[in-house]
Amino acid sequence: MPTTDSSPTPLSPLAPIRQADRLYRELLAPEEVQAVRARMRAIAEKTVAPHAASIATADERTDGFPVAVFDALAAEGAYAIPFPAEVGGEGLSHPAAASAVVMEELAYVSSSIAAVFDAQCMLAGNALLLGTDAQRQRWLRRIVDGSVVGAFATTEPDASSDLAPQTLRTVATRSATGWLLNGRKRWISNAPVADFAVTLARTGERLSMFIVDLTLPGVRVGIPDRKMGNRGQLTADIEFDDVELGDHEILGEAEGQGLRQALGTLTHGRIAIAAAGVGMAQAAFDHAVAHLSTRHAFGKPIAANQHWQFLLAERATEIENARSLYTKAALRLDSGTTAEPEAAMAKWYATRLSVDLARDAVQALGGLGFASEIGADGRPGPVEAIYRDSKVGEIYEGSNEIQKWMIARQIFGRGITG
């Protein structure tokens, strides 16, 4: 598989001032989480930002997976942050909140790399936390040190948000030696380079999750999808044709727990995607502020126009709200209570905001905002990739329509909303 290990290109012509450092007052996140943010920002600027532009404009099929950046994050210990010490993790008191700020800081410079971290840690890794000790020691330790790439496979061609047993077409049936797995998964992040996939399948009338080694006979991973954005986050189909699995490859102690395991894992994912939305929104905001403050038209800075003053005031307030929402949801998860409705609120609010702010930034920067590369000097456009990357946040790990439905359930109850 080709890799995007080309010569690094600067993320933008001029790195903007981090407006969050001036406008945001951290009153929710514990000190250990704030320390993780500071450390992750330095790591992202050193290991991710130099490659971000080339990753954002790559071709998934010819440029491939950003191996150099993946390995650099492993060397910095980034994949250890979400996990307990007994599997080689950092053993933080607030792992969900710490993971969320990792996602924000990564997405600020590269949505693709944040998405890779999400699939590796928030999905595959957190699913493995629900496994047996043997499963955690075999697979999760290697997630933590970055020696394997993980995937999380629930979505199918005809099943995504609806994971009811009657909907799934991937089926595991009993065999003389264990299980035979058949079916097809779609849009599976990291699939083209993954070593294993935690896979949801129907077992009789219920669902179970299996840890599937992707080198097993009968497994076929398709060619990478070509996407509008998040081009460093490779996705592809995974097909299973009579793949032989043992009982020890069922996630956890027994079959039939798959739906609960999948939904619990996806709660971590929703908070992570909310944090990524905040990262992209903040990056777009910072570029817009920098350009509007320094670009002159009709004898004055563009920011002297009240339209932009009022719009950016509104957006600053929305970023504040979005960051506080995902932080509160993560802290609730860390406390051992339900993260709803905050997780659903954070996911739809932050991802919608990232799309809105990316569009605003393109408009604010004009031609510079619309350009992916400046012909005169080869510089990448500052915000075009954010515009392309941000949209998927409203779609994956539970579409925003599903998030609103989940919030409505909290308001009206299942008896009314279904």
Buried (B, 14 or more C-beta within 10 A) or exposed (E): EEBBBEEBBEBBEEBBEBBBEEBBEBEBBBEBBBBBBEBBBEBBBEBBBBBBBBBBBBEBBEBBBBBBBBBBBBEBBBBBBBBBEEBBBBEBEBBBBBBBBBBBBBBBBBBBBBBBBBBBBBBBBBBBBBBBEEBBBBBBBBBBBBEBBBBBBBBBEEBBBEBEBEBBBBBBEEEEEBBBBBBBBBBBBBBBBBBBBBBBBBBEEEBBBBBBBBEBEBBEBBEBBEBEBBBBBBBBBBBBEEBBBEEEBBBBEEBBBBBEBBEBBBBBBBBBBBBBBBBBBBBBBBBBBBBBBEBEEEEEBBBBBEEBEEBBEEBBEBBBBBBBBBBBBBBBBBEEEEBBBBBBBBBBBBBBBBBBBBBBBBBBBEEBBEBEBBEEEEBBBBBBBBBBBBBBBBBBBBBBEBBEBBBBBBEEEEEEEE
